Amino acid sequence: MTKELKRKLIELGVGIVLYIYAIFSEQYWHTGKWETVILFLLPYLTVVGELLRTIWTNTKGKKYFDENILILLATVGAFLCGKNAEAVGVLLFYQMGKLFEHLALRHSQKSIEKFMDIRPDYANRRVRGQEVRVDPSELKLRNIIIVKPGERIPVDAVIVKGNSTVNTMALTGESVPHEVREGDRLYSGSINLTGLLEARVTKLYGESTVSKILDLVQNANNRKSDSENFVTRFNKWYTPIVTLLGFAVMIIPSVTFAPEERYIWVYRGLIFLVTACPCGLILSVPLAFFGGIGAASRQGVVVKGANFLENLAKTETFVFDKTGTLTKGVFVVKEYHPRNMSKEELLELMAYGEIHSNHPIAQSLREAYGKELDKKKVKWVKEYSGFGVRANIEGRKVYIGNSKFMRRNEIVYSKVRSAGTAVHLAVDGVYAGYILIADTLREDAKYTISQLRHHQMILVMLTGDNERVAKSVARELGIENVFANLMPEGKVEQLQEFMDSQLEEEKLVFVGDGINDAPVLAMADVGIAMGGLGSDAAIEAADIVLMKDEPSGIIKAIRIAKETLSVVKENMVFAIGIKVILLVFAIMGYVSMRDAIVADMVVLAINLLNSLWVLRYPEQ
């Protein structure tokens, strides 16, 4: 419990005790008029301090009219009308309501933290052969940590010894553990399940996955949505208007047609001011967005702000990057086309020729070969960036590369019509065939695109790949609008054209891998990154991060966004509707000050329950 909360509870507790004492004194001990006023002033002054502090802070911020001013005017007026018990009771109820609001927001934040239960409590550091328990924030780069079965991984690290299974559900929503071994990365917030691991720290605690995610989620509501901005603007005009209406209720009837009922109308005007307090309305919107952001976090989708959640619910156009987003970005051998040799020999020569290369295509060839390579067979290798490699393998001169490399060396090669990247081979100047390498679609890419098509979204794919490959992938997925051969600046220009052609209320989402797509992620109305675990570029550049590299997370995010917006509208309609009814009843004299405050607390409670339902939005 914070010091501020303790102070509020003490002030409220003392105020309630003094209030009860004042009521007993008036009812049963028949104290005099001025003694009674003093007895009721004591609890009032005990509790009003918090109200005055808030008004002073708002005044310094040039915020002159709000619900606090309404309560102050109404309760002071009630004292002047001789309604001492009602004045103090209203203030006590109001402060109880504010405390309830504070606890409700904290509950929403705590619920998010509970679902994002990834903060490590300690770390086991190895120091001179001894194991020392330290705070994760004390760890330095390259420190060696020990993670025992059942313990939470404190910071991002690389395994140097041991193997185990790791549960990343708190980060990704994925319930199936995965195996890790020496050389694999560990991400803070995950749980080590089976084996003892020793790992080398690669990121400080403040820069680790766990710290960044918690910071994003807990501060997400600092970015207001259009709905929240509407409530803020509404309240800016609403409070001074209802204040004037309250004074009109006090003055106009008593001057025009009921001078003998002056005090009755003054009292009704004061009740009108209390009834007009918009507390339930002001909190109804952020509570709903807290719920939506929490629900998304629970399902492995980090949303950086309420505005992005609202924009996502209004989106009509989705623009996708191809490689690493709709496809895995991992090349695999798709087809063999040997000439005058077996496909096994074709693959073997290519694997040996690419023995020293770190290019993804070279790695895919070696993985397809699957056997240990004898480096003694390769006398020398020369790499030509952007073309291929030339090597001497057991006395044979081998050329491996793209069609440009074949033309450069005046080798006649076969034309390739299939979608994919062709790697050609020539031995001693004679063409020997090619192997087709292709990227593979993500398992849920088709499902994601079909769901978006079902919702009649406009779908676009931008890629730097060649047109043949781009159209093949788009055709397989069912995307009609394809733009290929785009450099990063070309993607920016193309996205700008789309956004310029939109109506103001239309929203556009760009989905990329968060590394080379940073400019377009930042430009779009909503940038969604296939962040994966620990992708700093994704976390920094995007507005929404899918903690699992699965496009289907977009569908989850859209469902949560639309449900959140639905709850926001329900909360607003309910809060405004109840407020209008109470104001009418207040003018007619059917509502007391305490009734108005209690009704506002009930509205807040119902809206809170409605918002908490979003927080527990089920996975589908």
ABEGO torsion letter per residue (X at the ends): XBAAAAAAAAAAAAAAAAAAAAAAAAAAAGBBAAAAAAAAAAAAAAAAAAAAAAAAAAAAAGBABBAAAAAAAAAAAAAAAGBAAAAAAAAAAAAAAAAAAAAAAAAAAAAAAAAABABBABBBBBBGGBBBBBBAAABBBGBBBBBBBGBBBABBBBBABEBBBBBAAAAAGBABBBBBBBGBBBBBGBBBAABBBBBBBABBAAABAAAAAAAAAAAAAABBBAAAAAAAAAAAAAAAAAAAAAAAAAAAAAAAABAAAAAAAAAAAAAAAAAABAAAAAAAAAAAAAAAAAAAAAAGBBBABAAAAAAAAABABBBBBABGAABAGBBBBABBBBBGBBAAAAAAAAAAAAAABABAAAAAAAAAAGBBBBAAABABBBBBBGAEBBBBBGGBBBBBEBAAAAAAAGBBBBBBABBEBBBBBBBGGBBAEBBBBBBBBBAAAAAAAAAAAAAGBBBBBBBABBAAAAAAAAAAAGBABBBBGBBAAAAAAAAAAAAAABBAABBBBBBBAGAAAAAAAAABABBBBBAEBGBAAAAAABABBBABBBAAAAAAAAAAAAAAAAAAAAAAAAAAAAAAAAAAAAAAGABBAAAAAAAAAAAAAAAAAAAAAAAABBBX
